[in-house]
Amino acid sequence: MPPNAAGSFRFWFTNERWEWSPELYQMHGYQPGEIEPTTELLLAHKHPDDRQHVAETINRSLEEGKPFSSRHRFIDAHGAEHHVMVVADRILDSDGNPVGTAGFYIDLSEVERMALDQKLPEVIEARAVIEQAKAILMRMYRISADQAFKILVWRSQETNVKLRVLAAQLIAELSDIPPPSPSIVAAFDHILLTLHLRVPQD
């Protein structure tokens, strides 16, 4: 994945405090630590047409203890527009209560530049399985086939798990998802970000 195509964050509900990884600062056009990430700053960077949607998502996180998951656009400090998908899960305290949300920004505008012609044997041998996994991502996140494939590649690289194995695990865990509803995206985010923990060891 190209530099700064993904960055991580944490958002703590009690004091509405954001923590950004160096990559997320750079994605927004800042040097790490140059500014303090706040909800106000975050919303100021959002594309005007997406700002209300993101504000509602943040409010829902605060009020209902939901993960901050979204797909939207933002404008960095240099005026460049970014199309991002935010994949997140809840942070729970020792009693199982939600105290925050943590996850990744995936810059789809950067991901688009990834080469799709990598000669990965597992892609050829298990194309049907990968196509099924792509279809799941396309349905859940409403993204294109190319973007869905690149998300799978990203998770494969991040977790050092073969692409076809990760795709098969995703399909195997579909039965854990309840019928489609607004809460399904949050449940799916959790599965996507933790697949590598449940892949059988050789």
VODOKE-518919 format. One record per atom (N, C-alpha, C): residue in one letter; x, y, z. Coordinates in steps of 0.05 Angstrom, whole numbers, padded with zeros to 5 digits, always signed. Example, Ala and Ser with C-alpha at 12.3 -4.5 7.8 and 13.67 -1.06 7.14 Angstrom:
<rs>
a+00264-00114+00156
a+00246-00090+00156
a+00264-00066+00156
s+00257-00045+00142
s+00273-00021+00143
s+00258+00001+00157
</rs>
This chain:
<rs>
m+00017-00024+00000
m+00000+00000+00000
m+00018+00025+00000
p+00011+00045-00016
p+00027+00069-00017
p+00029+00083+00010
p+00051+00099+00015
p+00053+00114+00040
p+00029+00130+00046
n+00020+00131+00072
n-00002+00147+00081
n-00028+00140+00069
a-00031+00115+00058
a-00057+00106+00047
a-00075+00096+00070
a-00063+00091+00093
a-00079+00083+00116
a-00067+00095+00141
g-00084+00103+00159
g-00075+00114+00185
g-00094+00106+00207
s-00085+00103+00231
s-00101+00093+00253
s-00109+00116+00271
f-00130+00111+00287
f-00140+00132+00306
f-00153+00118+00330
r-00156+00134+00351
r-00172+00126+00374
r-00189+00151+00382
f-00214+00146+00390
f-00231+00167+00399
f-00244+00159+00425
w-00238+00174+00446
w-00247+00168+00473
w-00273+00183+00479
f-00294+00170+00487
f-00320+00182+00490
f-00322+00202+00512
t-00310+00196+00535
t-00313+00213+00559
t-00305+00242+00555
n-00281+00246+00545
n-00271+00273+00540
n-00269+00281+00511
e-00281+00264+00494
e-00281+00269+00465
e-00252+00274+00454
r-00233+00258+00464
r-00205+00261+00456
r-00198+00243+00433
w-00185+00254+00413
w-00176+00239+00389
w-00146+00234+00391
e-00138+00210+00383
e-00110+00204+00380
e-00105+00195+00351
w-00086+00208+00338
w-00080+00201+00310
w-00052+00189+00307
s-00050+00170+00289
s-00023+00159+00283
s-00009+00180+00265
p+00018+00177+00263
p+00033+00196+00245
p+00022+00196+00217
e+00014+00173+00207
e+00003+00171+00180
e-00023+00187+00177
l-00039+00187+00197
l-00064+00202+00195
l-00060+00232+00196
y-00040+00241+00212
y-00032+00269+00211
y-00024+00276+00182
q-00006+00260+00171
q+00004+00266+00144
q-00018+00264+00123
m-00037+00246+00126
m-00059+00244+00107
m-00075+00270+00107
h-00076+00284+00130
h-00091+00309+00132
h-00074+00333+00125
g-00048+00328+00118
g-00031+00350+00110
g-00015+00363+00132
y-00012+00349+00155
y+00003+00360+00178
y+00026+00342+00185
q+00046+00353+00198
q+00067+00337+00210
q+00057+00325+00236
p+00065+00301+00243
p+00056+00289+00268
p+00060+00307+00292
g+00038+00312+00307
g+00039+00329+00330
g+00038+00358+00325
e+00036+00366+00300
e+00035+00395+00292
e+00010+00408+00303
i-00012+00394+00303
i-00037+00405+00314
i-00049+00384+00333
e-00069+00393+00348
e-00084+00375+00366
e-00109+00366+00351
p-00113+00341+00345
p-00137+00332+00332
p-00161+00335+00351
t-00181+00349+00342
t-00206+00353+00357
t-00230+00347+00338
t-00253+00344+00350
t-00277+00340+00334
t-00282+00364+00315
e-00277+00388+00326
e-00281+00412+00310
e-00262+00413+00286
l-00237+00406+00291
l-00218+00405+00268
l-00225+00384+00248
l-00233+00360+00259
l-00241+00338+00241
l-00263+00347+00223
l-00284+00359+00234
l-00307+00367+00218
l-00300+00390+00198
a-00282+00407+00207
a-00274+00429+00189
a-00260+00419+00164
h-00247+00396+00165
h-00234+00384+00142
h-00253+00369+00124
k-00277+00362+00133
k-00294+00346+00117
k-00305+00361+00093
h-00310+00347+00072
h-00322+00359+00048
h-00349+00370+00057
p-00356+00395+00048
p-00381+00407+00057
p-00406+00389+00053
d-00406+00373+00031
d-00429+00356+00026
d-00430+00331+00045
d-00407+00325+00058
d-00406+00302+00076
d-00404+00309+00105
r-00402+00335+00111
r-00396+00343+00139
r-00419+00336+00158
q-00444+00340+00149
q-00467+00334+00167
q-00468+00304+00172
h-00463+00288+00152
h-00463+00259+00156
h-00442+00250+00176
v-00418+00261+00174
v-00397+00254+00193
v-00404+00264+00221
a-00415+00288+00223
a-00422+00298+00249
a-00443+00280+00263
e-00462+00270+00247
e-00483+00252+00258
e-00470+00226+00266
t-00450+00217+00251
t-00437+00191+00258
t-00422+00194+00285
i-00408+00217+00288
i-00394+00222+00313
i-00413+00224+00337
n-00436+00238+00333
n-00456+00240+00354
n-00467+00213+00361
r-00471+00196+00341
r-00482+00169+00347
r-00461+00153+00363
s-00436+00157+00357
s-00415+00143+00372
s-00417+00151+00402
l-00419+00177+00406
l-00420+00188+00433
l-00445+00179+00448
e-00468+00180+00435
e-00493+00175+00448
e-00499+00145+00452
e-00491+00129+00433
e-00498+00101+00433
e-00474+00082+00437
g-00450+00094+00439
g-00426+00077+00442
g-00420+00061+00417
k-00427+00072+00394
k-00422+00059+00368
k-00394+00065+00357
p-00383+00048+00341
p-00357+00054+00328
p-00360+00077+00308
f-00339+00093+00305
f-00339+00114+00285
f-00331+00103+00258
s-00351+00093+00244
s-00346+00081+00217
s-00361+00097+00197
s-00348+00102+00174
s-00360+00120+00154
s-00346+00117+00128
r-00358+00128+00107
r-00345+00131+00081
r-00351+00160+00072
h-00331+00176+00069
h-00335+00204+00062
h-00311+00217+00049
r-00312+00243+00045
r-00290+00258+00034
r-00280+00279+00053
f-00254+00285+00052
f-00244+00307+00068
f-00224+00322+00052
i-00219+00347+00059
i-00200+00365+00046
i-00176+00368+00064
d-00152+00361+00055
d-00129+00364+00072
d-00119+00393+00074
a-00099+00398+00090
a-00089+00425+00095
a-00078+00438+00070
h-00073+00423+00049
h-00062+00434+00024
h-00083+00437+00003
g-00108+00430+00010
g-00130+00433-00009
g-00137+00409-00026
a-00123+00387-00021
a-00128+00363-00037
a-00151+00347-00025
e-00168+00336-00042
e-00191+00321-00034
e-00184+00291-00031
h-00193+00279-00010
h-00188+00251-00005
h-00215+00236-00001
h-00217+00213-00014
h-00240+00196-00010
h-00231+00174+00009
v-00244+00172+00032
v-00235+00154+00053
v-00258+00136+00063
m-00250+00112+00072
m-00267+00094+00086
m-00256+00091+00114
v-00273+00094+00134
v-00264+00092+00162
v-00276+00065+00172
v-00258+00047+00180
v-00266+00021+00191
v-00257+00021+00220
a-00276+00016+00238
a-00270+00019+00267
a-00285-00002+00283
d-00277-00005+00307
d-00290-00023+00327
d-00291-00009+00353
r-00307-00018+00372
r-00309-00006+00398
r-00285-00012+00416
i-00279+00006+00434
i-00260+00001+00455
i-00277-00004+00480
l-00273-00027+00493
l-00289-00034+00517
l-00271-00034+00542
d-00284-00026+00564
d-00269-00027+00589
d-00271-00055+00601
s-00260-00059+00625
s-00259-00085+00637
s-00286-00097+00642
d-00307-00080+00644
d-00334-00090+00648
d-00350-00094+00622
g-00336-00090+00600
g-00350-00093+00574
g-00365-00069+00565
n-00361-00046+00578
n-00375-00022+00570
n-00359-00007+00549
p-00373+00005+00528
p-00358+00020+00508
p-00347+00046+00519
v-00321+00050+00516
v-00309+00075+00526
v-00296+00091+00503
g-00296+00080+00479
g-00284+00094+00456
g-00287+00077+00431
t-00275+00087+00410
t-00274+00072+00384
t-00247+00075+00372
a-00237+00055+00359
a-00211+00055+00347
a-00212+00041+00320
g-00196+00051+00301
g-00196+00038+00275
g-00177+00051+00256
f-00184+00050+00230
f-00166+00059+00209
f-00181+00077+00190
y-00167+00098+00180
y-00176+00112+00156
y-00162+00099+00132
i-00176+00092+00112
i-00165+00080+00088
i-00169+00100+00065
d-00148+00111+00055
d-00150+00132+00034
d-00155+00118+00007
l-00180+00117-00002
l-00186+00103-00027
l-00174+00117-00051
s-00170+00143-00049
s-00157+00157-00071
s-00128+00149-00075
e-00115+00141-00052
e-00088+00130-00054
e-00088+00101-00062
v-00108+00086-00050
v-00109+00058-00056
v-00114+00053-00086
e-00127+00072-00100
e-00132+00069-00128
e-00106+00066-00144
r-00084+00077-00133
r-00059+00076-00148
r-00044+00050-00145
m-00055+00032-00128
m-00042+00006-00125
m-00044-00010-00151
a-00023-00025-00158
a-00023-00041-00182
a-00040-00066-00177
l-00057-00072-00197
l-00075-00095-00194
l-00063-00120-00209
d-00040-00116-00222
d-00030-00138-00238
d-00008-00153-00224
q-00008-00153-00197
q+00012-00168-00182
q+00006-00198-00187
k+00027-00213-00192
k+00023-00241-00199
k+00023-00258-00174
l+00001-00256-00160
l-00002-00272-00135
l-00015-00299-00141
p+00000-00320-00137
p-00010-00347-00143
p-00037-00353-00130
e-00040-00344-00105
e-00065-00350-00091
e-00089-00336-00104
v-00084-00313-00117
v-00106-00299-00130
v-00116-00316-00154
i-00098-00328-00168
i-00104-00344-00191
i-00118-00370-00183
e-00106-00383-00163
e-00115-00410-00154
e-00142-00409-00140
a-00148-00387-00126
a-00172-00386-00110
a-00189-00361-00118
r-00191-00356-00144
r-00205-00332-00153
r-00234-00332-00145
a-00247-00355-00145
a-00275-00356-00138
a-00280-00347-00109
v-00262-00356-00091
v-00265-00349-00063
v-00260-00319-00059
i-00240-00308-00073
i-00234-00280-00071
i-00257-00263-00082
e-00268-00273-00104
e-00291-00258-00116
e-00314-00257-00097
q-00319-00278-00083
q-00341-00278-00063
q-00335-00258-00040
a-00310-00258-00031
a-00303-00239-00010
a-00305-00210-00020
k-00297-00206-00045
k-00300-00179-00057
k-00330-00171-00057
a-00347-00189-00065
a-00376-00183-00066
a-00387-00175-00039
i-00377-00188-00018
i-00386-00182+00009
i-00377-00154+00016
l-00352-00147+00011
l-00343-00120+00017
l-00358-00099+00001
m-00363-00105-00025
m-00378-00086-00042
m-00405-00081-00031
r-00418-00102-00021
r-00446-00099-00010
r-00446-00084+00016
m-00427-00091+00033
m-00427-00079+00060
m-00419-00050+00059
y-00399-00043+00043
y-00388-00016+00043
y-00396+00001+00019
r-00410-00012+00000
r-00419+00002-00024
r-00395+00014-00039
i-00376-00002-00044
i-00352+00006-00059
i-00349-00011-00084
s-00331-00003-00102
s-00328-00017-00127
s-00313-00043-00123
a-00313-00059-00145
a-00299-00085-00144
a-00269-00080-00140
d-00257-00061-00154
d-00229-00055-00151
d-00222-00047-00122
q-00238-00029-00111
q-00233-00020-00083
q-00236-00043-00064
a-00256-00060-00068
a-00259-00083-00050
a-00234-00102-00051
f-00224-00106-00075
f-00200-00123-00078
f-00176-00110-00063
k-00174-00084-00066
k-00151-00071-00054
k-00153-00071-00024
i-00177-00070-00013
i-00181-00072+00016
i-00171-00100+00026
l-00178-00121+00011
l-00169-00148+00018
l-00139-00150+00017
v-00127-00138-00004
v-00098-00138-00006
v-00085-00123+00017
w-00097-00101+00025
w-00087-00085+00048
w-00087-00102+00074
r-00110-00116+00079
r-00112-00132+00103
r-00092-00155+00102
s-00088-00167+00078
s-00069-00188+00075
s-00041-00179+00081
q-00033-00155+00072
q-00007-00144+00077
q-00003-00136+00106
e-00024-00125+00118
e-00023-00115+00146
e-00020-00139+00165
t-00034-00161+00159
t-00034-00183+00178
t-00016-00206+00170
n-00003-00204+00147
n+00015-00224+00137
n+00001-00251+00134
v-00024-00250+00125
v-00040-00274+00120
v-00045-00275+00090
k-00043-00298+00078
k-00047-00300+00049
k-00075-00291+00041
l-00077-00278+00018
l-00101-00266+00009
l-00124-00286+00008
r-00119-00309-00005
r-00140-00329-00008
r-00149-00340+00019
v-00131-00343+00038
v-00138-00353+00064
v-00155-00333+00079
l-00148-00308+00077
l-00163-00287+00091
l-00191-00285+00079
a-00193-00287+00052
a-00219-00286+00039
a-00237-00310+00047
a-00225-00334+00049
a-00240-00357+00057
a-00250-00354+00086
q-00233-00343+00103
q-00241-00339+00131
q-00264-00319+00133
l-00264-00298+00117
l-00285-00279+00117
l-00312-00292+00109
i-00311-00309+00088
i-00335-00323+00079
i-00345-00342+00101
a-00326-00356+00114
a-00334-00375+00134
a-00348-00363+00158
e-00342-00337+00164
e-00353-00323+00187
e-00378-00308+00181
l-00389-00310+00156
l-00413-00295+00149
l-00437-00303+00166
s-00438-00328+00175
s-00460-00337+00191
s-00462-00323+00218
d-00441-00310+00226
d-00441-00295+00251
d-00456-00268+00249
i-00462-00260+00224
i-00474-00234+00220
i-00504-00236+00219
p-00519-00220+00234
p-00548-00220+00234
p-00559-00208+00208
p-00585-00210+00204
p-00597-00199+00180
p-00590-00169+00177
p-00588-00159+00152
p-00579-00131+00148
p-00595-00111+00164
s-00581-00093+00176
s-00593-00070+00191
s-00571-00050+00195
p-00577-00026+00205
p-00556-00006+00209
p-00533-00015+00227
s-00538-00035+00244
s-00517-00044+00262
s-00498-00064+00249
i-00505-00074+00225
i-00489-00094+00212
i-00461-00084+00204
v-00460-00059+00195
v-00434-00048+00186
v-00414-00048+00209
a-00423-00042+00233
a-00405-00042+00256
a-00395-00070+00262
a-00414-00090+00260
a-00406-00117+00265
a-00387-00127+00244
f-00391-00119+00219
f-00373-00127+00197
f-00346-00115+00200
d-00345-00089+00208
d-00319-00076+00213
d-00302-00093+00233
h-00316-00102+00254
h-00301-00117+00274
h-00290-00143+00263
i-00306-00157+00247
i-00296-00182+00234
i-00272-00176+00216
l-00275-00156+00199
l-00254-00150+00179
l-00228-00143+00193
l-00229-00128+00215
l-00204-00120+00228
l-00192-00141+00246
t-00206-00163+00251
t-00196-00183+00269
t-00194-00211+00256
l-00199-00213+00230
l-00197-00239+00216
l-00171-00253+00221
h-00149-00239+00221
h-00123-00251+00223
h-00120-00266+00250
l-00135-00258+00270
l-00133-00270+00296
l-00146-00298+00297
r-00163-00304+00278
r-00178-00329+00278
r-00170-00348+00255
v-00151-00340+00239
v-00141-00358+00218
v-00127-00382+00231
p-00135-00407+00225
p-00122-00431+00237
p-00092-00430+00232
q-00078-00437+00252
q-00048-00439+00250
q-00040-00466+00238
d-00019-00465+00222
d-00009-00490+00210
d+00004-00508+00232
</rs>
